């Protein structure tokens, strides 16, 4: 697939990994692109100001594409920098992109300690298996009936870095009710997620599948 085939819109979130600090992912957004010429992105900020960069600096770019339901990555280099009126980076147009598509039905076993935010309360729970569209959740608390919704907050590691993400969830199944020991198991479906959360979720599941 070519970069233009991703059909990305301005404002799409990106993560930039500069070659001299590969363990750090810095936030950016897509401003636009000129086919076979350049990709224009916002300059990441550091301590409230634009990050110091220079022409020729190499980096990896990561993003999530709804068009192909995949985590996308490509390597590039900075070919031009603007500082006014808005700090922007012009990146060399990618000739190759890598995709990490994860089928929706694939599930991986996990043990992710999480926090449920519901009705103004914060409750603990554990994600025991996970896909890109939902999860199975163990909880010591009754969370509601089928169709009940809440926010699930958890930490996932992607590309060696921890990320806190929020997942909008809906109860789709009550797998196990209270057995007298305050133990409930729910099947959850994820609602609309931000592209950055999708990227982290897909990267986490994809990495677990390769273990």
C-alpha positions as CSV (number, residue, x, y, z in Angstrom):
1,X,0.0,0.0,0.0
2,X,1.1,3.5,-0.8
3,X,1.0,6.3,1.8
4,X,-1.7,8.2,-0.1
5,X,-3.8,5.0,0.0
6,X,-4.2,5.5,3.8
7,X,-6.5,8.5,3.1
8,X,-5.3,10.3,6.2
9,X,-7.0,13.5,7.1
10,X,-5.2,16.6,8.5
11,X,-5.1,16.5,12.3
12,X,-4.5,12.7,12.4
13,X,-2.3,11.9,15.4
14,X,1.2,10.7,14.8
15,X,4.1,9.5,17.0
16,X,7.6,10.4,16.0
17,X,10.7,8.4,17.1
18,X,13.9,10.3,16.4
19,X,16.9,8.0,15.7
20,X,19.1,9.4,18.4
21,X,16.3,8.8,21.0
22,X,14.5,5.7,19.7
23,X,12.9,4.8,23.0
24,X,10.9,8.0,23.1
25,X,7.7,8.6,21.1
26,X,6.9,12.2,20.6
27,X,3.4,13.5,19.7
28,X,2.7,15.2,16.4
29,X,-0.2,15.6,14.0
30,X,-0.5,15.4,10.2
31,X,-0.8,18.8,8.6
32,X,-0.9,17.5,5.0
33,X,1.2,15.8,2.3
34,X,2.2,16.4,-1.3
35,X,2.2,13.1,-3.2
36,X,5.7,11.8,-3.9
37,X,7.1,15.0,-2.5
38,X,6.8,15.4,1.3
39,X,4.7,14.8,4.4
40,X,4.1,17.8,6.6
41,X,3.7,17.3,10.3
42,X,3.6,19.5,13.4
43,X,6.9,19.9,15.3
44,X,6.7,18.1,18.7
45,X,6.8,20.3,21.8
46,X,9.3,20.1,24.7
47,X,8.7,22.2,27.8
48,X,6.1,24.3,26.1
49,X,8.2,25.1,23.0
50,X,9.0,23.6,19.7
51,X,11.5,20.7,19.8
52,X,14.9,21.5,18.4
53,X,15.4,19.7,15.1
54,X,17.6,19.9,12.0
55,X,17.4,19.1,8.3
56,X,18.7,15.6,7.6
57,X,17.6,14.2,11.0
58,X,16.2,10.6,10.6
59,X,13.1,9.4,12.3
60,X,10.4,6.7,12.4
61,X,6.7,7.7,12.1
62,X,3.9,5.7,13.6
63,X,0.1,6.1,13.2
64,X,-3.1,4.2,13.0
65,X,-5.1,4.0,9.8
66,X,-8.9,3.4,9.9
67,X,-8.8,2.8,6.2
68,X,-6.9,-0.5,6.6
69,X,-7.5,-1.1,10.3
70,X,-3.8,-1.2,10.9
71,X,-0.9,0.2,12.8
72,X,1.4,1.9,10.3
73,X,5.1,2.7,10.4
74,X,7.6,4.2,8.0
75,X,11.1,5.7,8.1
76,X,11.9,9.1,6.9
77,X,14.1,12.2,7.3
78,X,13.5,15.9,7.8
79,X,14.0,17.8,4.5
80,X,12.8,21.2,5.6
81,X,11.9,23.0,8.9
82,X,9.7,26.1,9.4
83,X,9.4,27.9,12.7
84,X,6.9,30.7,11.7
85,X,4.0,31.2,11.8
86,X,3.7,27.5,13.0
87,X,6.6,25.1,13.7
88,X,6.4,22.4,11.0
89,X,8.5,19.5,9.8
90,X,8.6,18.5,6.1
91,X,9.4,14.8,5.9
92,X,10.7,12.9,2.9
93,X,7.7,11.2,1.3
94,X,7.8,7.4,2.2
95,X,8.3,4.9,-0.6
96,X,7.5,2.0,1.7
97,X,5.2,1.6,4.7
98,X,4.9,-1.3,7.2
99,X,1.5,-2.4,8.3
100,X,0.6,-4.4,11.4
101,X,-3.0,-5.5,10.8
102,X,-4.7,-7.3,13.6
103,X,-7.9,-9.3,12.9
104,X,-10.8,-8.3,15.1
105,X,-11.4,-11.8,16.3
106,X,-7.9,-12.4,17.6
107,X,-7.7,-12.4,21.4
108,X,-4.6,-12.5,23.6
109,X,-4.4,-13.5,27.3
110,X,-3.4,-10.7,29.6
111,X,-3.2,-9.7,33.3
112,X,-3.7,-6.0,33.0
113,X,-4.6,-4.3,36.3
114,X,-7.1,-1.6,35.4
115,X,-9.4,1.1,36.9
116,X,-13.1,1.3,36.1
117,X,-14.6,4.8,36.2
118,X,-18.4,4.5,36.7
119,X,-20.9,6.8,38.4
120,X,-18.2,9.0,39.9
121,X,-16.4,6.0,41.4
122,X,-13.1,4.4,40.6
123,X,-13.1,0.6,41.0
124,X,-10.3,-1.9,40.4
125,X,-10.5,-4.8,37.9
126,X,-8.3,-7.0,35.7
127,X,-8.3,-7.5,31.9
128,X,-7.8,-11.2,31.5
129,X,-8.0,-11.4,27.7
130,X,-8.0,-8.7,25.0
131,X,-8.7,-8.1,21.4
132,X,-8.8,-4.9,19.4
133,X,-12.6,-4.6,19.8
134,X,-13.2,-5.8,23.4
135,X,-12.0,-7.7,26.4
136,X,-12.9,-10.0,29.2
137,X,-12.9,-8.3,32.6
138,X,-12.6,-9.8,36.1
139,X,-14.0,-7.6,38.9
140,X,-14.9,-7.8,42.5
141,X,-17.7,-5.3,41.8
142,X,-21.1,-5.5,40.1
143,X,-20.8,-3.2,37.2
144,X,-24.3,-3.2,35.8
145,X,-26.6,-5.0,33.4
146,X,-26.1,-5.7,29.7
147,X,-25.7,-2.4,27.8
148,X,-24.3,-0.6,30.8
149,X,-21.4,1.7,29.9
150,X,-18.3,3.0,31.7
151,X,-14.7,4.0,31.1
152,X,-11.8,1.5,31.6
153,X,-8.3,2.9,32.2
154,X,-5.3,0.7,31.9
155,X,-1.6,0.7,31.1
156,X,-0.2,-1.0,28.1
157,X,3.4,-1.3,26.9
158,X,4.0,-0.6,23.2
159,X,7.4,-0.4,21.6
160,X,9.1,-0.6,25.0
161,X,7.2,2.4,26.4
162,X,4.3,2.4,28.9
163,X,1.1,4.2,27.8
164,X,-2.1,5.0,29.8
165,X,-5.2,4.6,27.7
166,X,-8.9,5.1,28.3
167,X,-11.3,2.7,26.7
168,X,-15.0,3.4,26.4
169,X,-16.8,0.1,27.2
170,X,-20.2,-1.5,27.0
171,X,-21.2,-4.7,28.8
172,X,-22.1,-7.3,26.1
173,X,-22.0,-10.4,28.3
174,X,-22.2,-11.4,31.9
175,X,-19.9,-14.5,31.8
176,X,-19.9,-15.3,35.5
177,X,-22.1,-13.8,38.3
178,X,-21.3,-13.3,41.9
179,X,-20.3,-16.7,43.3
180,X,-20.5,-15.5,46.9
181,X,-16.9,-14.3,46.8
182,X,-17.5,-11.0,45.1
183,X,-16.3,-12.3,41.7
184,X,-17.8,-11.1,38.4
185,X,-16.6,-11.7,34.9
186,X,-17.8,-9.5,32.0
187,X,-17.5,-9.5,28.3
188,X,-17.0,-5.9,27.1
189,X,-17.0,-4.2,23.7
190,X,-15.0,-1.1,23.1
191,X,-16.8,2.0,21.8
192,X,-15.3,4.7,19.6
193,X,-11.6,5.1,20.4
194,X,-9.3,8.0,19.6
195,X,-6.7,7.1,16.9
196,X,-3.9,7.3,19.4
197,X,-5.6,4.7,21.7
198,X,-6.3,2.5,18.7
199,X,-2.6,2.6,17.7
200,X,-1.5,1.6,21.2
201,X,-4.1,-1.1,21.5
202,X,-3.3,-2.6,18.1
203,X,0.5,-2.5,18.8
204,X,0.0,-4.2,22.1
205,X,-2.1,-7.0,20.7
206,X,0.1,-7.4,17.7
207,X,3.2,-7.7,20.0
208,X,1.5,-10.2,22.3
209,X,0.7,-12.4,19.3
210,X,4.3,-12.5,18.3
211,X,5.5,-13.6,21.7
